[in-house]
Amino acid sequence: MKSKSDEELIELIVQNHRPALEELYDRYVKLIYSFSIKITKGDTEKTKEIVQQVFLRLWTTKRTYNASQGQFVNWLLTITRNISIDLIRKEQKYKGTVQLELEEWQQMQGLQSEDVEQQVTRNLLKQQIQEAKRQLSEPQQRLINLLYWEGYSLSEIAELEQKPLGTIKSRLHQALKKLRNNFNGKIGGVRHGE
Amino acid sequence: MENKCDNLSLFIINELTNQDKKQFEDHLLKCAKCQQELKSIQETWQMLSYDVEETEVPESLKSQVMDFVFEENKFLKHEEKKEAEPMSFKERILSVAKKHFSPISTAVTAILIICLIGFYWNSLHLKDTIKALENNAADPTQIVTTYSLTGESFAASATGSAYLLQEGTETNLVIALNNMPITKGNEVYQVWLLKNGNRQSAGTLIPDQNGSGLITYRLPPEYSFEDIGITLEPNPFNTQPQGQKVLGT
């Protein structure tokens, strides 16, 4: 099991091979757990619920994972985030739907497998993203946090910030571009013009 | 075109409506700039997930997750299977009942049943009443005894008749009086039933302008008397005669 790739493990899961799921658990639970505990603000009960739902999704998924569809770990984190936000929104009685599994896969399409993890450790990535975030303006940082970690929609954020939706949309665009540029700069990628 | 490029971020965070999304996907095929930006910004968006503190995972979590996944899965399969399983007799009856009785029709049925019981109850009562009436008809009032009363002293011209009427188990005494001297003030004529020298009041009467009067008295059960006496009492509600006897059997 240990020598198998993520892709091979997914194949085995589709064939209802339980040890394959356990192996994926061992590989990724720390990442999923750390992510969920942040998004639930340290609620271990909710975190457990999220981790259970993520692995249930993995076990019941009837779609074969294809490496060309993107990095498995990113796909896993996308699922985790969607399940988390679904849970948060349900509890806060927010309206709005969370993207479906099919969309998650479509989202990953066109993304070539580029194993960032092989270039830098997760910890280094974390430091870099934090550094990149620090260079955003205060409203941009707030926007990213509300959107990514709190699960608010753009129109909800526009309401919270008392700004037109258009302003929030362009603020998002600027924030993502700036993050990307800062990030690329750090890891020595090509600096894109603003 | 510029407008559509602005939707890139919204596409990445999946906040486009289905229609806008489709339009953007079409645009993406034609716009080199967006194609170039898509990958790097999408990666940046996904990098945000690495902004977490590594947290130790509780040891017990693995079994909780695995139990959940495989129990839940079993449950899901069981649910599917259960639907196919034949129902027990009781379940079938219940399901048929559920299928055929909506809450409204159940309520209507209940009301109809209550009405039916009501009608039946009513008709039973009606039957009893009719029966009682028939019995009465078959058991008419009978005159058991008649008495004639003659006047004395100042009411010597007064006459009277008394009848004992048997009506089922009840006995009524009816006394009709004529030519009675008119009473004054609080005066009343009082009827007394005599038995072994004891007197019991059987009511009072005041005759009309012509000196006529009628009084009925329901006798206590199993009661009998020997004679009837009528006195002129200075006031009503006497339990023993005070005034002068004016009529008697």
Interface residues (C-beta under 8 A of the other chain):
Chain A: R18 L21 E22 Y25 D26 V29 K30 Y33 S34 F35 I37 K38 T44 K48 V51 Q52 F55 L56 W59 T60 N74 L77 T78 T80 R81 Q99 E103 Q107 G110 L111 Q112 E114 V116 R122 N123 L125 K126 Q128 I129 Q130 K133 I144 L147 Y148 S153 L154 K169 S170 L172 H173 L176 K177 L179 R180 F183 N184 H192
Chain B: D6 L8 S9 L10 I12 I13 N14 E15 E37 L38 K39 S40 I41 Q42 E43 T44 W45 Q46 M47 L48 S49 Y50 D51 V52 E53 E54 T55 V57 P58 L61 K62 Q64 V65 M66 F68 V69 F70 E72 N73 L76
